[in-house]
Amino acid sequence: MKNVQIYPSLLALKDHPETWNQRIDELSVPIDGIHYDIGDSEFVPSKMLNPADISILSERSEDSVFPVDVHLMVRRPSEYFPQILDFACVDAVAFHVECGEDIHETIQTLRNAGKRVGLAILHTTPADHLDPYLLEIDYVIVMTVT
């Protein structure tokens, strides 16, 4: 049997980051981590969540900090690394195969930072665009909405 993990997204609460930790504590199901969407208004139409607000999740008591899976829906993911990689709670980072940067180099930068690495792909992009990278990554996100 496969290991299923639950990572609820904070996107629905983007306008109320002050409530995130309370809302996480109120969840009626056990969770394994938090999914955190960051957009740049170029790759996707809105900015989504603020990279700096990851600090709110880091403020939880040490025994209740959840791993954060960051989904970078941006053209230049490396520009966001200084804002997110120093947060200890950021366990994994996924970026888009359609971004404007060298994919192998970006994967290696994340690996060197000690992060799990995911590649995201738009539903309109052929899946074989992932093929050159599959042995280098930990997971794939298929983005079915744009």
Backbone hydrogen bonds, N-H to C=O, Kabsch-Sander energy under -0.5 kcal/mol:
donor,donor_aa,acceptor,acceptor_aa,energy
4,V,2,K,-0.7
7,Y,5,Q,-0.5
10,L,35,H,-1.6
13,L,10,L,-1.9
14,K,11,L,-1.8
16,H,13,L,-2.4
19,T,16,H,-2.3
20,W,17,P,-1.3
23,R,19,T,-2.8
24,I,20,W,-2.6
25,D,21,N,-2.1
26,E,22,Q,-1.3
27,L,24,I,-1.3
32,D,6,I,-2.9
33,G,6,I,-1.3
34,I,67,P,-2.5
35,H,8,P,-2.7
36,Y,69,D,-2.8
37,D,35,H,-0.5
38,I,71,H,-2.7
39,G,47,K,-1.9
40,D,73,M,-1.1
41,S,46,S,-1.1
49,L,37,D,-2.1
53,D,50,N,-1.3
54,I,51,P,-1.5
55,S,52,A,-1.7
56,I,53,D,-1.5
57,L,53,D,-0.6
57,L,54,I,-0.9
58,S,54,I,-1.3
59,E,55,S,-0.9
59,E,56,I,-0.6
60,R,57,L,-0.9
64,S,61,S,-2.5
65,V,62,E,-0.8
68,V,89,C,-3.3
69,D,34,I,-3.2
70,V,68,V,-0.7
70,V,92,A,-2.7
71,H,36,Y,-2.9
72,L,70,V,-0.7
72,L,94,A,-3.3
73,M,38,I,-3.4
73,M,71,H,-0.9
74,V,72,L,-1.1
79,E,76,R,-1.4
80,Y,77,P,-2.1
81,F,77,P,-0.6
81,F,78,S,-0.7
83,Q,80,Y,-0.9
84,I,80,Y,-1.2
84,I,81,F,-0.7
85,L,81,F,-2.7
87,F,84,I,-1.3
88,A,86,D,-0.6
90,V,87,F,-1.4
91,D,68,V,-1.8
91,D,89,C,-1.0
92,A,68,V,-1.8
93,V,116,R,-2.1
94,A,70,V,-3.2
95,F,118,G,-1.7
96,H,72,L,-0.7
97,V,120,A,-2.6
99,C,96,H,-1.8
100,G,75,R,-2.7
103,I,101,E,-0.5
106,T,102,D,-2.2
107,I,103,I,-2.7
108,Q,104,H,-2.3
109,T,105,E,-2.2
110,L,106,T,-2.0
111,R,107,I,-2.5
112,N,108,Q,-2.8
113,A,109,T,-1.1
114,G,111,R,-1.9
115,K,110,L,-2.3
116,R,91,D,-2.7
118,G,93,V,-2.4
119,L,139,Y,-1.9
120,A,95,F,-3.0
121,I,141,I,-2.3
123,H,143,M,-1.8
125,T,122,L,-1.8
129,H,126,P,-2.0
130,L,127,A,-2.2
131,D,128,D,-0.7
133,Y,130,L,-2.4
134,L,130,L,-0.9
134,L,131,D,-0.7
136,E,133,Y,-2.2
137,I,133,Y,-0.8
137,I,134,L,-0.5
138,D,117,V,-3.5
139,Y,117,V,-1.1
141,I,119,L,-2.3
143,M,121,I,-2.8
143,M,141,I,-0.7
144,T,142,V,-0.8
